[in-house]
Amino acid sequence: MRAADISSQFKESLTFERAFIIIFLFSLVFRFAFLDLKLFHHDEAIHAWFSWTLLTTGEYVYDPVYHGPFLYYITAGVFSLFGESDFVARFIPALLGALIIPLVYAVNRLGYLDKRQTIVAALFIALSPDMIYFSRFLRNDIFILFFTMLLLVALLCYFERYELKFALLAGAAAGLGMSSKENMPIVIGIFGLYILYLLFRGKIQLPKLWWRDLALGIIVATGILAFFYSSMGTHPEVLMDGWLKAIEHWTSVHGEERLGGPFYTYILLFILYELPVMILAIIGVYRFVMYRKVKDNNSVDNISDSKILPDNDDATVNCSDCVLSPAAPKLIRDLPGSLKNVEFTRFCIFWMVLSVVLYGYIGEKVPWLILHQLLPMIFVAVYRIDNYKSYVPAIAALFLILMTVHVVFTPADIAEPIVQVQNSEDLREVFTMVDASENVAISNDVRWPFVWYYRNDWPDKISYFNGYQDHSDYVLNGDFDLIILHDAESPAAISGYDKNTYKKHYWFSVYDLVKTPWSGLNPGGPGYFETLGNDLKNIGLYYFTRDAKVGSLNMDVYRRDVPAL
């Protein structure tokens, strides 16, 4: 059989649905394979421990510092079913990260994405290093992303079919999202603003009983919020002041900028990890703007039916330059598939731009917040993707795979801004020493992630104390086999112990890579261009080598001398 015949048979057998299932299966592999390869991040250890405490004691009270309650209840639930471990703790984030992809298929079935757009969007989500990294990560943001997609699909279904069940689903998605993290109102606000715009322009209409659907959707969302934030009714006082505490805390964090950065921080992260998606999104916006200019010179009346009428099952027609004539249907639900895609892209551009602007403005710059900007960017990136040769998305996918393998599956400390105070692999050696000891003292300054990994060994084996300087007598007289201190408070030596220093957690140090932003040099002044040139050189080298210094919080480990036999 000739190669051409084999290729032809392969293309015939690889239907749209089969290709989509293959992508979904790949997404599962990337999210679940070696799920416990990396040690818990600092925040993950705290989240897992709170979930375990909820399971073992039944106690939980909302604290805005640690975000919404849904993560803790769902993680405690899987702990009760499968036991407590790093793998089990990350199971739900990995699952939700993968389940975003079937929701993309739902958007296709509604006619807002054609088959090729759907395949490429699903591929980008499946292979994105940020999507995969934070799907393998016990934090709230992948929860928010899943509920965002669920809310989007529910709203699209509602305005297509005007059925109450979709209003209830939208309310559930909003309620679960707001029970996960405090930034869900940003998503709801963006969606709500665009719905008002569509109503104003007459592109959607409300059914006769819209007020009933809205009221019941709000009741569902409010009920979910009350259920989780009151800790299933055990702490009703949180319903009175919890939202105020959340606003006070996160506005103060915004002003403090404890993890701050310039407004273009996330643009740099896109360049590092999602460059093909960003480039295609920029081109997508440009093409959409050009479409707006072209539409003034074209109308549906001048275009044959074959270019405007979609197939029964898919919006595959290429009518991106068409516009509606006065006699054509105005409601989005009545548009042919290609024009539905234009309206959907308009919304995604609005969603993307507002997200990039808002998260660029917010003072807290952390890598997981890129997800909320990346999702709409992917949908913008696939606008008119049929105009590209097949190798363009293939090259983009290859870039994403290479970045994913590096940042997700490298079992070592990596100089990457995506890690954000990741616990160091040095801890594994320290864990070995703890396992071999009978009595261990750990300063509270470095207690995480020991609190999680040795949750069953306190207080019998592990003792925690508040600072060596104030409790040196307790430590020295405690007959400990192992003493672990923050290196900033540790003495030069403790009699009878060997001392070694280890990294506890580490972070990418941008201050060692570039100097210009905080050099104090005047633009164009003496030394400015020399410093800028060195920065650009360093950035170029880093982009291809990923070789840079990392900052770290260190701990000193004192191990009791073992007398020679």
ZICORDA-V717258 format. One record per backbone hydrogen bond with DSSP energy under -0.5 kcal/mol. NH is the residue of the N-H (numbers start at 1). CO is the residue of the C=O. Records with the same first field share a line. If there is no record, write none. Layout:
BEGIN
NH=CO / CO
END
This chain:
BEGIN
6=2
7=3
8=4
9=5
10=6
11=7
12=8
13=9
14=10
15=13
19=15
20=16
21=17
22=18
23=19
24=20
25=21
26=22
27=23
28=24
29=25
30=26
31=27
32=28
33=29
35=32
37=34
42=421
45=41
46=42
47=43
48=44
49=45
50=46
51=47
52=48
53=49
54=50
55=51
56=52
57=53
58=53 / 54
59=53
63=67
66=63
67=64
68=180
70=179
73=69
74=70
75=71
76=72
77=73
78=74
79=75
80=76
81=77
82=78
83=79
85=83
89=85
90=86
91=88
92=88
94=90
95=91
96=92
97=93
98=94
99=95
100=96
101=98
103=99
104=100 / 101
105=101
106=102
107=103
108=104
109=105
110=106
111=108
112=107
113=107
118=114
119=115
120=116
121=117
122=118
123=119
124=120
125=121
126=122
127=123
128=124
132=128
133=129
134=130
135=131 / 132
136=132 / 133
139=137
144=140
145=141
146=142
147=143
148=144
149=145
150=146
151=147
152=148
153=149
154=150
155=151
156=152
157=153
158=154
159=155
160=156
161=157
162=158
166=163
167=163 / 164
168=164
169=165
170=166
171=167
172=168
173=169
174=170
175=171
176=172
177=173
178=174
179=175
180=177
181=177
184=181
186=183
187=183
188=184
189=185
190=186
191=187
192=188
193=189
194=190
195=191
196=192
197=193
198=194
199=195
200=196
201=197
202=198 / 199
203=198
204=198
210=207
213=209
214=210
215=211
216=212
217=213
218=214
219=215
220=216
221=217
222=218
223=219
224=220
225=221
226=222
227=223
228=224
229=225
230=226
231=228
232=227
234=231
235=230
236=233
238=235
239=236
240=237
241=237
242=238
245=241
246=242
247=243
248=244
249=245
250=246
251=247
252=248
253=249
254=250
255=251
256=252
257=253
258=253
260=257
265=262
268=264
269=265
270=266
271=267
272=268
273=269
274=269 / 270
278=274
279=275
280=276
281=277
282=278
283=279
284=280
285=281
286=282
287=283
288=284
289=285
290=286
291=287
292=288
293=289
294=290
295=291
296=293
297=294
298=295
300=323
302=299
303=300
307=304
308=304 / 305
309=305
310=308
311=314
316=314
319=317
322=319
328=325
332=203
334=331
335=332
339=336
340=336
341=337
342=338
343=339
344=340
345=341
346=342
347=343
348=344
349=345
350=346
351=347
352=348
353=349
354=350
355=351
356=352
357=353
358=354
359=355
360=356
361=357
362=358
365=259 / 363
366=364
369=366
370=367
371=368
372=369
373=370
374=370
375=371
377=373
378=374
379=375
380=376
381=377
382=378
383=380
385=382
387=384
388=385
392=389
393=389
394=390
395=391
396=392
397=393
398=394
399=395
400=396
401=397
402=398
403=399
404=400
405=401
406=402
407=403
408=404
409=404 / 405
410=406
411=409
412=410
416=414
419=416
422=506
424=504
427=424
428=425
429=426
430=426
431=427
432=428
433=429
434=430
435=431
436=432
437=434
440=461
441=482
442=463
443=484
444=465
446=443
447=444
450=447
451=447
452=449
453=449
454=450
455=452
457=454
459=462
461=457
462=457
463=440
465=442
467=465
471=467
475=471
476=472
477=473
478=475
481=439
482=439
483=558
484=441
485=483 / 556
487=554
489=486
490=486
497=494
498=559
500=557
502=555
504=553
505=553
506=422
507=551
509=549
510=508
512=509
513=510
514=510
518=515
519=516
525=522
528=525
529=525
531=527
532=528
533=529
534=530
535=531
536=532
537=533
538=534
539=535
540=536
541=537
542=538
543=539
544=540
545=541
546=542
548=546
551=507
553=505
554=552
555=502
556=485
557=500 / 555
558=483 / 556
559=498 / 557
560=481
561=496
563=561
END
